[in-house]
Amino acid sequence: MRCIAVALISLLSTVLGLPALAQTQTQTSPIIPNLIAPDASTNLVSVTVDRGLTSAKQLRSADLRRLRSSFHEGGDVSSSELRALANAGDGLAAQRYVRILQANEQANASDIAFFSAIAVGTGRIWTMGPMIEAMHLLDPATEPSDRVRKYISVLYPHAWAGNARALEAVVAFNGEGRLFGPLSQTTRDRISTELQKTGDGRIELGIAMGLLERIAASDNPEPDLQEQARDLLERAGGSGHLAVATTAQNLLRLIDAPRVDGG
């Protein structure tokens, strides 16, 4: 099976223009992200998790109240002032601050992820992309727990509301040694429910490819990985998304070929 998995990964890397997966994914990775683009509209599903700062009156500091009034009236504010407003819960200030961070090559990925999460939580869905991209750069061992809780509080409601990008992130960041830690049965069941709702098979296909990569990378792969991959591919093969269904069906045929030939 290992040689077949290597062949499958090589094939998809060529056909779909993917990088060499063995070099870009770790053995613990549960999903090959962004394998095939989703319906763009699903990425725009937005949930207001936190109304955030809606009035200067919510601020205890007179200086911050004056600063927020000036900012929302179009006045010039520094990056440090934007950061202060964002930390106080101003979603627009957080979004503006993220743009400044993105333009700085020395910016901290944790800051980009955290302040993006503040913006997304207040309904600014366009900042979810930078948030997730930055989260992929974080070290689960060192990322502050309060920031991880913020990412969870923002991503989960979006995922359960049908945002495909958020659902992929929930799958990618859950697990032993990953940013969100081991996957609970409650979360596993909810992910399964949401996958059935979305019905396009993209995430099932991505997870199956992650499993195939684990098989290819191991001299002694877990015996049930192939059957897990097969089950996911069968589900993806029934997708209404033509590219997903065709890819999954081709992978199933390749997996089964050695058995047909007696190999």
Sequence and secondary structure as in RCSB ss.txt:
>XXXX:A:sequence
MRCIAVALISLLSTVLGLPALAQTQTQTSPIIPNLIAPDASTNLVSVTVDRGLTSAKQLRSADLRRLRSSFHEGG
DVSSSELRALANAGDGLAAQRYVRILQANEQANASDIAFFSAIAVGTGRIWTMGPMIEAMHLLDPATEPSDRVRK
YISVLYPHAWAGNARALEAVVAFNGEGRLFGPLSQTTRDRISTELQKTGDGRIELGIAMGLLERIAASDNPEPDL
QEQARDLLERAGGSGHLAVATTAQNLLRLIDAPRVDGG
>XXXX:A:secstr
 HHHHHHHHHHHHHHTT   HHHHS TT    TTSS   GGGGG    S      GGG S HHHHHHHHHHHTT 
   HHHHHHHHHTT HHHHHHHHHHHHT TT  HHHHHHHHHHHHHTT GGGHHHHHHHHTT  TTTS HHHHHH
HHHHHHHHHHTT HHHHHHHHHH STTSTT S  HHHHHHHHHHHHHH S HHHHHHHHHHHHHHHH SS  TTH
HHHHHHHHHHHHT SSHHHHHHHHHHHHHHHHHHHTT 
